[in-house]
Amino acid sequence: NNTSQLDRMEQIMTRMEEKLATVSSTVDSLESRCEQLEEKCSSLETILESTALTNKTLMYHEMLIRNQNWKYPARVYTFNELLDTNYDDEGVNYIYHTSQVLKRSTE
């Protein structure tokens, strides 16, 4: 009777040791996964900080652009005035149209 109780106790102990080994393995696996996630989190935090800095810089630049008064300072010659110069027709067309586009895009 004592022997059978002892055998049962040994079987219970063996099962408990097996469960402990399984739990230990699971804990090790979870710890490893946790370390990987912490590394990813750290990497994402670095990216986020960099992005926040980039956004602040972009907002600053946009503010500077909004607060500036853009005027095209150069005189834009009329087409007829350019015809009176030494440029050929193609050169006059190019100078006139390019200066108009530049003036519109900077005002």
N, C-alpha and C positions, 0 to 999 in steps of 0.2 A: 504494500500500500504506500509506504513511504517512498519506495523506488518509483512508483508510477507518478506520485506527486512531484518528485524531483525531476522526472522526465518531462512532465508537463511544464514545470517551471523553466527548464532548459529550452523547451520549444518556444515558450512565451518570450524568453530572453533573446532567442535567436531571431524571432520575428521582430522584436523591438529593435535589435541591432540592425536588421535589414531596413526597417523603416527609418531609423536614424541615419543610415548611410544614404538612403533616398532623399531625406530631408536635407542632409548636408550637401549632397550633390545639387539639389534645387537651389539652396542658399548660395552656393558658389556660382551657379549659373546666373542667378538674379544679381549678385554682386557684380559680376562681369558685365552684364547688360546695363546695370546702373552706371558703371564707369563709362561705358560707351555713350550712354545718353547724356551724362555730364559733359563729356568732351564735345558732343554735338551742340549741347546747350551753350557751352562756352563759345564755340565757333559762331553760333547764331547771334549771341550777344555782341560779339566783335563786329559782325556784319551789320547788325542793327545800329550800333554806335556809329559806324562808318556812314551808314545811310542817313542817320539823323544829322550828322555833320554836313553831309552833302546837301541835304534838304535845307538846312539853315543857310548854307552858302548860296544855294540857288535862290532862296527867298530874299537874301540880302541883295543879290545881283538884280533880281526883279524889282526890288524897291528902288535901287539906284536908277534903273532904267525908267521907272514910272516917274521919278522925281526930277528927271532931267528935261530941259526944254530943248527939243531938237529943232534946230533951224538949219536950213541949207545955206551956208554962208557965201558960196560962190555965185556970181552972177550967171544966170542962164541966158544965153544969147538966143534971139529968135532965129527962126529958120532963114529969114531973109538976111539978117545980119551975118550969119555964117556963110551965106552964098557970096557975100562981098569979100570973103577972105580968099586965100590962095588954095583952099581945099577943093578937091573935086567933088562931084555930086554925091558919090558914095561916102566920102569922108564927112561931108556936111550932114548927110542923113544919120550916119553912125553917131557923130558928136551930139547932134540935136536930140535924137531919141534916147541915147544913153544918159545924157544930162537930165532929161525929163524924168526918166525912170528913177535915177538916183535922187533927184529932188523929192519926188513923191514918196519914196521909201524912207526918207530921213525926216520928213516933216510929220 
